[in-house]
Amino acid sequence: MADSLSLAVMVRDDAVRLRRCLQSMRDFTDEIVVLDTGSKDDTMDVAREFGAQLHEIEWPNDFAKALNVLLGFVKTDWLFRMDSDEWIDQDQAKILRTHTRESRVSAYTVIRKDMTSSGIIDETDILRLWRAHENIRYKGVVHETISRSDIESAWPGKVMLRSDIKFWHDGYLGEALAEKSARNLELLRIDAEQRPDNLEVRAMLATALFGMHEPDGPTQMEQLMETFLASGTNELAGPQVAQAIVIYLETLPLERVKEERTQRIVEKAVERFPKNPVVLFYAGIIERKREDFDAALRYLLTMEDLVRRNDFDRSMSIPAPFLGERMWKALGFVATKLGREDIVQRCRIGLSASPPNSGR
């Protein structure tokens, strides 16, 4: 069939969640391909229970290398890749399957809904559904990605589309998070050594060091901001850079908010990420702290317009309250300062319709 589909999963020691993952897709896929990287529990038995094509390798300490081995075993026209701590609801799986019948499309992003310990659901657009091709492979030791250019080169004349398909992820819950963070930090250091000029890799490393309160975290973050300010408009600046900038602005001491350098970071961030609602939110917050309420209003109104039209960049993880409660409160505060009662009233209506948290 021209639209045959594989579910591809890499796993180790995650039997219970693997069963949930495979169960969620078993009725919507032509084959299941599982790559095990050294399980000691019942993971491989679960894979066999679902009739999976099962392969084993020794963990190479490199996510891209391992995942590319997995991709090499896929023989269908399309593949949908999930981790064992992810699953999809049946109605969404049915829609996903129909997407593979679009002959003009090479790949789709789907929306991953990340469950967090706070009860807030984060949402991220992520490439997980594409036409299989030997030249479409992952890059990056950790937080691995597939480049758009590789897909366009593999499937010339076809288009990549953003879909509204949603699937679930609960890998950020539980005691394993600290262990994962330490493992990822080690791999990020390796990746940074291998790709020292890659701004995305540097952003991931700086963010990890800063978030884990490592001694060199603040220095790495400051150096990243300098590199970002010096970067040209054609240089890669993707979601990991945006995430780092957001964290930097969010934690910036009040005495540094009014620095001219901070103003330049804000302006360049908005220029490079004009559809990122979280970047626009913090641009508005910084201008509010600077007491430039007109500038704050412009940023927050742009954010509101993008959210209203559902035309915003989801490539960075976005906590649900930013698209509702937090946006309305920030916009309402600034509008009040400027005497814009029309906007204040709109914010009241928005707040009344926005739950404090967005759960399942």
Buried (B, 14 or more C-beta within 10 A) or exposed (E): EEBBBBBBBBBBBBBEBBBBBBBBBBEBBBBBBBBBBEBEEBBBEBBEBBEBBBBEBEEEEBBBBBBBBBBBBBEBBBBBBBBBBBBBBEEBBEBBBEBBEEEEBBBBBBBBBBBBEEEBBBBBBBBBBBBBBEEBBBBBBBBBBBBEEBBBEBBEEBEBBBBEBBBBBBBBEEEEEEEEBEEBBBBBBEBBEEBEEBBBBBBBBBBBBBBEEEEEBBEBBBEBBEBBEEBEEEEEBBBBBBBBBBBBBEEBEEEEBEEEEBBEBBEBBBEBBEBBBBBBBBBBBBBBBBEBBEBBBBBBBBBBEBBEEEEBBBBBBBBBBBBBBBBBBBBBBBBBBEEBEEBBEBBEEBBEEBEEBBEE
